[in-house]
Amino acid sequence: MTVAIQISPNDSLFVKDPQASPTGRNILNHAIPLMQQIGFEKFTFKKLAERMGASEITVYRYFENKHKLLLYLLSWYWEWVKYSIIFNIRNIADPEEKLRLAIRTVIDSRKRNSLVDYIDEVKLYELVVEESEKAYHTKQVDEENKMGLFLTLKSLKAELSAIILEINPNYLYPNSLSSTILEMSASLRFYANHLPSMSDITEVSNIEEYLAAYHESIAFAALKK
């Protein structure tokens, strides 16, 4: 799937828009695989600059700190997933089929977009699975929420909630169910990779089918009228 989209995370996440210049795009291109490889804790702008063959000050011209960079990358991912869902359900009339497709899109959004060569969506997805909770399980989350730094995540949640309400307009918990789907899709894959006894996944090669079946069972059981 190739989708032509313009993703614009909140201006508060960056000092200078990285997508607007070759240097900024180069930062994104190198930051994703490096952060995914060594982890958020060990990731530094110094290491990123060394990987790029640039000075550390170059990175600071675009991002205030690595937390803002992580939030930027996650915002890009959440917006990408939302557009992918919209693209995948565009000709579908049956709301239940829409939800199945949306769930599978959330579960496996590792499709490269040839129109955005500076973002490796495969590595970005792996980064989301490994590091996403570190972006908003923080003491400053309330302040950052007031700044609108999670609007892309909320927009993705709203897309799922709208589909859920198409199936059952009287369902009382569309936002909670949407959030559960988004959270579990990453958490269960993380458990399968690192804490397998925390899930029922026995074969790594079959993760997508397991996650799809599990999420569908939860969602459609909850939505029975």
N, C-alpha and C positions, 0 to 999 in steps of 0.2 A: 504494500500500500504506500502510495506517495501522496502526501497532502501538502498543498501550498498554503502555509499559514504564517502569520506574523505574530510572534509571541513577545509580549512586552511586560515583563515583571515590574512590580512597583518601583517607582523612581527612588524611593528611600533605601532600596537595597544596594544601590551602587553610587559611586562618586561620578563616574563617567560611563555612559551606556556602552557595554562591551560589544554589543552586536553591531555598533555603528562604525567600527574601525577594524582593520586587519589585526592590529595588536590586541584589541579586546577579544576578538574572536579566537585568536591564538591562545589567550589565557583560558578561555572556556574549553578549548580543544585539549589542552594539557591538564587542566585542573581535574576534570572528571576521572580519567584513568588513574591519575596519581592519587587522588583522595580515595578512590575505590580500592587501590592496591595497598596503601599503607594505613588507611583509616583516618578518620577525622582528627583524633587526638594527636597523631604524629605528623599530620599534614601542617606545613608552614608555608608562608609566602616565599621564604628563602629557598625552600626545596622546590617550589613551583618555578621560581625564577631560574634556578639552576637547570631544571628540566627544559625550560624554554630557551635557555641561552641568553637570558636578559637580566637586567638588574632588578633587585627586590622593589625598588621605588616605582618601577614600571607597573607592578601589580597594584601597589597602593594608590596609584593614580585612578584605578578603576574600582577598587573595593576597599572599604574601611578596615575590614577584618575578615577572618576566615568564616566566622559565623554568618555574616551577611552574604558571603560567597556561597555557602551551603544553602542558605535560604533562597538565593537567586536560582541555583541549579534545581532545587526542588520545585520552585514556582514554575520554572520552565517545563519540568516534567509533568506537573499537574495540569498545566494548560495543554500540553501535548496529548495527554490521555483524554482530556475533555474533547478536544477536536477529533481525536481518533474515534471516540464513541459516536459523536455526531455524524462523522463520515460513515461509520459502519452501519448505523441504523437508519440512514437517510431514506431508504426505499422500503422500510419495514412498517407495516400497518399494525400488526399484532403486538400489543404492548408486552405480553409475556416473552415473545421472541426478542423484542427490544432489550428487555432486562437480561436475558440469557447472553445476548451479544455484548451488552455493556459489561457484564460480569467477566466474560472471557477477555474483553479488551483490557480491563483493569488488571486481570491476572497475568496476562502475557502481552505487555506493551513494548516488547524488545525488538520492534521492527525499525530498521534503519530508514530514515527519510533522506533520500538522495538530494533533496533541495536544500538541506541544511547540513553542509559537510563539516561544520566545525563542532557539531554536537553528535557524540556517539551514543545513540539511544540505548544500545545494548548495555554499555558500561554505566550509563546513567541509571538505568533500571536496577542494576546490581548495587549501585550506590544508594538508591532509595531503600532497597531491602536492608542493607547493612547499617545505614547511618541516619535515616529520616527522623527517627524519634529524637535524636540529639538536636534537631532544629527547633522543636517546639516544647519539649519537656524541659523547660528552663525556667529560672526565676523571673526572667524578663518577658515571658510570653504574653502577659496581660497588656503590658505597655506596647509591645510589638503588634498585638492584635488591634489596639486602638489606632496604630499607625497604618493599618490596612495591609500588613505584610503577609497575611494569610488569605487574601481575597481570592487568589487563584484556586486554592484548596477548597474554599467555600463554594466557588463557582462550579467546581467539579462535583462536589457533594450535591449541589442544587440540581445538576443535570440528572444524577441518579435518582434523586428524590422525585423529580417530575415524572420519570418513567414509573416509579413505584406507585405514585398516585394515579397514574393512568390505569394500572391494574386494579387497584382498590382505592377509590377516592375517600373512603371512610377510614383508612388505616391511620392510626393515631401516632405512629412513630417513624415517619419516612426519613427524617434527618438522622435519627439514631441508627436505622437500618443501613442507610447509605454510608455513614461513618464506620459502621461495623464491617461492611464489605471492604472499604478502603483500608482499614487497619489490618484486618485479618489476612488480606491478600499478601501483604508484606510480611506480617508476623509469622504466619505459618510457613512461608517459604524460608524465612530466617531459621525457624526451628528445624525444618527439614535439612538445612545445610549444616547446622551446628548443634542442635539439641533434639535429635530425631525422636526421642521418647516423648517429647511434648506434642507430637502429632501422630497421625496414623499413616503417614507416608512411608512406605517401605521401599519404593523404587524411585530414585531421583529422576529417571527418564520419564516417569509418569506423573510428575508433579502437577502439570497443567490440568490434566484430566481429573486428578484427585481434588484440586482446589476448585475447579469449576463445579464438580458434582457436590462438594461440600457447601459452597456458597449458594448454589441453587437450592439445595435442600433447606438451608436456613431461611433464605428469602421467601421461597414459595410456601413453606410451612407457615411463616409469619403472615403472609398475605392472603391466606384462605379467608374468604368472605363469610 
